[in-house]
Amino acid sequence: MNKEKTMEVIQNFKINEKDTGSIPVQIALLTKRIKELTNHLKVNKKDFSCKKTLLMLVARRRRYLHHLKQEDFVQFESVVSKLSLKA
């Protein structure tokens, strides 16, 4: 993921002007990376290190989503709908 795409994702999910690391931003960045790795694995089926990384990223995103759901349910629903994730 290049810097322009990263900044675009941050602009879409930031809470305030200086926000670069809040939970919604991290979930969005992880989702972007997960989609890229999924596309990579469709072509390279035997890339097991990439598969392990993908599973770790999915687990981290799941933990972040669980935390956001407990802290701020309205924001959780907003993030899930923007990213079109299953809740």
Backbone hydrogen bonds, N-H to C=O, Kabsch-Sander energy under -0.5 kcal/mol:
donor,donor_aa,acceptor,acceptor_aa,energy
6,T,2,N,-1.9
7,M,3,K,-2.5
8,E,4,E,-2.0
9,V,5,K,-2.2
10,I,6,T,-2.4
11,Q,7,M,-2.4
12,N,8,E,-1.7
13,F,9,V,-1.4
14,K,10,I,-1.4
19,D,16,N,-1.2
26,Q,22,S,-2.5
27,I,23,I,-2.6
28,A,24,P,-2.2
29,L,25,V,-2.5
30,L,26,Q,-2.5
31,T,27,I,-2.3
32,K,28,A,-2.1
33,R,29,L,-2.2
34,I,30,L,-2.7
35,K,31,T,-2.2
36,E,32,K,-1.8
37,L,33,R,-2.5
38,T,34,I,-2.3
39,N,35,K,-2.0
40,H,36,E,-2.0
41,L,37,L,-2.4
42,K,38,T,-1.3
43,V,39,N,-1.0
44,N,40,H,-2.8
45,K,43,V,-0.8
47,D,44,N,-1.4
48,F,46,K,-1.6
51,K,47,D,-1.6
52,K,48,F,-2.2
53,T,49,S,-2.1
54,L,50,C,-2.5
55,L,51,K,-2.2
56,M,52,K,-2.0
57,L,53,T,-2.4
58,V,54,L,-2.3
59,A,55,L,-2.0
60,R,56,M,-2.2
61,R,57,L,-2.5
62,R,58,V,-2.2
63,R,59,A,-2.1
64,Y,60,R,-2.3
65,L,61,R,-2.6
66,H,62,R,-2.3
67,H,63,R,-2.3
68,L,64,Y,-2.6
69,K,65,L,-2.4
70,Q,66,H,-1.7
71,E,67,H,-2.1
72,D,68,L,-2.9
76,F,72,D,-2.1
77,E,73,F,-2.4
78,S,74,V,-1.9
79,V,75,Q,-2.6
80,V,76,F,-2.6
81,S,77,E,-2.2
82,K,78,S,-2.4
83,L,79,V,-2.3
84,S,80,V,-0.7
85,L,80,V,-2.2
